[in-house]
């Protein structure tokens, strides 16, 4: 069956953003999809204001850039400040995802945040990396690659600060090729060694600024991906971008993120070829996806499992609310397996079915009730100090309690003012769920308060958000 205009628009908003807001949900029935995408481009066109919540860590007026040389007391102080900084940075960006008009920019920033995965103690450097990503998220991939590669966060995380001509460190060069640009099978171990030599000298100074240190750079001849010359780091990046394997790798990853985990290889190759010919213009690649007819094929709608951040942000976009204890958002992220700024490893979050297991699914389906004050919560995230890196105190301690959030139900309920009572449940279901199969109304009706129209709508919305079907977009 051909998708309705409303379903197509909701599909676009979930893939190119974090789902519809209550205030625009009604307009999605009639607004042409091409106009909606044009609006998403327009609202994301402006250069974003940088996020500046984290501060550089200093001792005796000097900024710290070598954690290992600190005393135990200094490390304790850094962990304490980092806990506060990561909370503020996390919630600031998280709230932008909810409220920002620049939905396409923030959604692609989340993608690149997982692609250029980085996990370090220094939250100020994490903030620098985030701002680079948000600024370049819709621009040129080559510019984004170069800019992220030169951030202190990435240079520190991948050990290039220690990469010098006497003792080359291959970690940075390997991950740039394996995870950021081409993927395995498109380079050799010798390319890794020669690339590492070219990146010698790349580092950052005490002010967290990129610096190229000539005295540490290997200025000898190198052979990399079939080319020979006195290459430096920028040369290596240029040579990588010349490889069509790079365009294919990035395109396939974006396809899985925006379209379908099951890749249409032929279509993906066509997209990659245009991406390459367009000199890695990210927005043009997005245009080729979102302006196509095949993106809105039935097989692509409701086919992806929402990431924890997609789920949490999407609920709060549709149900406007003031969170009494904002740190609960961090607790949810941690428990569900997607804590912003703390990917599990350098490969980032795997996504797809990995988001769901028996324990996380039960919590996912309780979150709408917890956030709308209809349920108590006692959540204990898995203790994983490798992920948390000692940052205790970021999220509130779990205990049985209710949180008294302020929910703006009036705005949500008003969406359905013109709908007859007997059609309300179907209308709410069509607005919230992207799955092909309809939800059994007999099951939902068991949890609905039909004492008034408003109570019916409130409980119907929360109940539908608490179904397995709502986990898909």
N, C-alpha and C positions, 0 to 999 in steps of 0.2 A: 504494500500500500504506500502511496506517495506521501512523504512527510508534509504536515501542514506548515503554513508560514510561521506559526508560533513555534512549532517544534524546531524548525530550521534556525530560527533566531535564537532560541534557547541553546541549541547546539553550538552556534557561533559564540555566544557569550560564555559558555562553559569552556570552550577550547581556546578562545582568544582573550579570555578574562577569567573571572572567578564566579560566573553565574549572574543571573539577573538580580537587580535590586527591586524592592517592593514598589518603589516609585515609578519604575519603568516597565513593570511586568505586563500591565494591561496593553501598552502600546505595541508589544511584540506580536500581537495577533495580526496587525495590519501594516506595520512598517516594512517596506521592501528590504530584503536581506542585504542587498548591495548598499542601500542607504545606511543601514546599521553598521556595516563594515567601514564605510567611509567615515562615519562618526567615530568609530574606534580609532581609526588612523589619525583623525584630526585631534582628538583629545590626548593622543600619545605623542604628538609631533614635537611638542615643546621640550627643550632640554630640562631634565628634572632638577629640582633643587637638591643639593647634596644633603645627606643625612649626617648630622654632626652631634651625636649624643655621647660617643665614647671619647675619652681624652687620652693623650699620650701618657704612658707611665714614666715617672721621673723619680730619681733619688739624688738629693743634693743638687737639684737644678739640671741634672743631666738625664736625657731620655734613655730608657733602657732598650737595648736591641740584642742583648745576649743573655737569655734567661739562665743558661747553665752556669754562668759565673757569679750569680747572686747568692747571698747567704740564705740560710733557711728562713730567717725572719723576713727578709725581703721577698722571698718567694711566697710566704704566707700573706704578706700585704698585697702582692700582685694578685693572688687568687681571690682575695676579698674584693679588690677593686674590679677585677675581671668579672666576678659574679654580678656585680651591680651594672657594669657596662654591657655585659651580654644580655642581661634582662632588658635594659633600656633600648639597646640596638634591636633586639629581637622584636619587642613589642612596637617600636616605632615603625619598623618596616611592615610588620604584620598588619598594623592599623592602616597603613597606606594601601595595602592590598584590598582592604575592606572598603575604604572610603574614596580612594583616588579615582578621578575620572580617567586617568591614564592606565586603563585596565590592560591593554595590549602590552604596554611597556613593562608593567609590573609582572605580568604573566611570563613574558619572555625573560625577564630578569631572574625569575625563579628557575626557569629552565637553565640559564647560563650559570646560576649559582650552583646547581647540581652538576653541570658539565665541568666547570672549572672548580671542582671540589677542593676545598682547603680547610684545614682544621688546625688552628694554632692558638696558643694561650693569649697572644697579644690581640685584644679586641679592637684596638685602634687600627691595626693593620687590616683586620677583617673589615672594618668600616671603610677603609680606603678602597679595598678590593670591591666591596659592594657598590660604592659610588662609581667606580670605573665601569662595572657591569651595567648598572642602571643607565648610565650615560650612553653606552655603546650598544645596548641591547637590540636596537632596531637598525643599526647602522651597517658598517662594513665588517665582515667577520675578520678580515686581516687586521684591521685597526683594533678590534676587540681582542684578538689573540695577542697582538704585540703589547697592548696596554696592560692586559692582565698578567702577561709573562714578566713584565717589568715592575710589578707591585712587590713591595717588601713581603707581603703575606705569602705570595707564591714562591718567591725566591727563598724565603726562609723555610717554608713547608717542604719544598723539594730540594733543599740542601745546596742551592747554587751559591749561597753566600760563601760556602767553603770550597767552591769549585775554582781551582787555580791550575796553572800550567804544570806545577810540580806534582800535584796530586789531583788529577781530574776526577770529578764526581759525576757519575752518569745518570743520577736519578732524575734531574730536571729534563735533560735531553730525551730520556726514555719516555717519560710521561707526556711530554709535549707531543711526541709522535704517536704513542699508543693510545692515549686517552683524550687528547685535546684536538687532534687533527686527522690522523689517517687510520688508526687501528692496526692491530697485529696483522702481519703478513704482507705489509706494504713497505717494510724497511728491514735492514739486516742488523745484526749485532755490531758490525763494523760501522754502519751509519750511526748507531748510538754512540760509539766511542768517538767518532770524528765529530759528531754534533756536540758532544760534551766538551771537546777541545775548543770548539768555536764559541761556546757559551762561557768559557773561562773568563773571569773578570767581571761578569755581571753580578751586581750586588746592590746594597743600599747603605746609606750613611746613617749617622746617629740621629738625623732629623727625619728618618723614614722616607728618604728620597732616593729614587733609583740613581745608581752611579755605575759607570763603566770604568773599571780600574785597569788601565793599560799595563801596569807592571805585573799584573796577575794573568794577563791574557796570553794564550799560546798563539803567536803570530806566524806559525809555520803553515805550510801547505796542507790542505785537507781534502779528502775525497768524500763527498756526501751525495747520496742518491744519484750517482753517476756523473756528478760534476766535480771539478777539481779547481781549487783556488785558495787564497789566503782568507778564508771565510771568518766572519764574526757572527754573533747571535742574530742580528738582523738579516744577514745573508741566508742563514739557515731557515729562518721563517719564510723568507721570500721563495726559497727553493721548495719548501713544503707546499706553499700555496700554489705553486706551478703544477702540482700533482693533482690529477683528476680524482685520485683516490681520496684526497682531502674533501673535495666537494661531495663525493658520494657518502663518505662517513658522516659528515655533519648533516646532510640532507636526510639520511636514513634515521638519524637520532631525532631530528625535529619531526619527521613523519610519525615516528612512534609516539612522540609526546603530544602532537596536535591532532593526528588523524586516527591511527589504529596501531595497536601492538603487532597485529599481523600485517607485515609489510607487503604491499603490491610492488614487487621488484621492478617490473617494467615501468610503472608510473614513477617510482622513486628515482630510477635512472634518468628518466626524462626531466624530472625536477632538478636533479643534480647537474645535468648538462647545462640547463639554463642558469642555474646558480653559478656555475663556473664561468659561463659566457658573460654573465652580468657582474663579473669581478667580485663575487661573494657578497652581493648586496642582500642583506638579510630581509629588508622590507619587501623587496621584489619577490623573494622566495615565498614569503608569507602571502603576498598578493596572489601568486600562482596557486597557492593552496586554498585560501579562503574565498577567492573569487571564482573558483572552479565549480562545476555542477557535481562532480564526483565526490567532493568533500561532504556533500549533503545526502549521499546515498544512505539508504536505510542501514546497511551493514556497518557504517561508521558512527551512527548515532547511538548513544548509550552503550558503547563498546569498551570504554575505558573505566578502570577503577579509580575513583578520586584519590589523589594523594591526601594524607592527613591535613596538609595546609589547604588544599583545594576544598576539602570537606568543611573545615572549621571556618574558613573565610566565607565560603558560599552560604553557610547557615546564617552568618551574621550580616551578610549583604541583603538577604531576603527578609530576615527578621531584625530590624534595627534595635540595638540594645546597648546599654551602658553596663560594662562588666564591673561588678563590685570589687573583685580581686583579679586584676588583669593577669597576674602570674599564673593563674590556672591555665591560660593559653599555652604557656611554656610546659606545664605539666602534661597537658594533652599531647603536645607535639612530641615530648620525650617518650611518653608511654606508647604512642601510636607509631613511633619509629621515624619521625622526620623533624628533628630539632634543628631549626635554622642555625646555620654557622657551625654545626657539628655533624657533617656527613659521616657515615660509618667508615669510610676509607677514601683514598684518592680517586676511586672510580665513581664516587657519589652514590646516591640512592638508586637501587636497581629498579624500583617502580613495579608496575604491573601487579601480578598476583602476590608479589612479596609484601604488598601493603596489608594483606589480609591473612590472619590466622584465627583460631577459635577465640582467643582472648581479646585480640584487637577488634574483631567484629562485634563482640558483645559490648565493648566500650563505645565503639563508633555509633551503635544504635541507641545508646543511652545519652550521648552528648546533647542532642536537641532537648531532652527532658531536663538535663542538668542546667543547661544554659537558660532555660525558660522557667527555672525555679520549681520544676515539677518532680524533682528527684534528688535524693541525697547522693553524695559521692564519697568514696574512699578508694583512692587510686594510688597504687604504689608502683612506680616505674621500675623496670628491670635495673638492678644495680650494675652499671657498666662504666667503671672509671676510665676505661680506655676511650669511651665516647665523651664522658663529662670532663675528663682531664682534671679532676679535683675541684671542679667548680660547684661545690656544694652550696646550697642556699639560693640557687637560681629560681627554683620553683617552690611553692608553698609545701609544707609537710603534709602528707595525706592523713586525713582523719574524717570520720563520719560527720558531714555537715552539709547544709544547704547554703547556696550563695544567693544573696538577694539582688539579682540583677534587675535593672529597670528596662522593661521591654516595651517598645512602641508598637503595641498591637493595633492601634487605630489605623496606622498607615497600611499595615498588612491586610487587615480585614476589609478596608475600603476597596481593595482590588476587585472584590467579588460582589460589590453592591448591586450590580445589575443582573446577577445570576439567580435564577429561581432556586428555591430551597432543595427541590428534588434533584437538581443538577449540580449542587455544590461540591459533593465529594469527587465526582468525575472532573470537575473544573480544577479543583485543587490538585488532584493527581496529575492532570495534564500539565499543570504549571510547574510542578516540582520534579516530576520523574521523566527521564529520557528513555526509559526502557520500552521495548516493543510490546511486551505483554502487560496487560492492565492488572492492577493489584486487586485482589479479591475484596470487594466492599464488605462482605460479611465479616471478614477478619478485622478490618479497620473499624467497623461500627461497634465492635466490642469495647473499644477504647475511647469512643467519642462521647462527649458530654453534649446531649441534644437539648438541654434545658433552655437554651436561647440560641439565636443565630450566631452571636459573637462567640459563645462558648463552643458551639459546634465547629466553627472555623478554627479557633485556637487549637482545640484538641485534635482536629483533623490534620492540621498542618504539622503539629508536633509528631503525631502518630505516623504520618506518611514519611516524614524525615527520619523516622526511627526504623524504617524498613530496609531490607537488603537492597531493594531496587534503587533507593536514594543514594546508595554507595557508588552508583554508576553514572557516568556522564558521557 
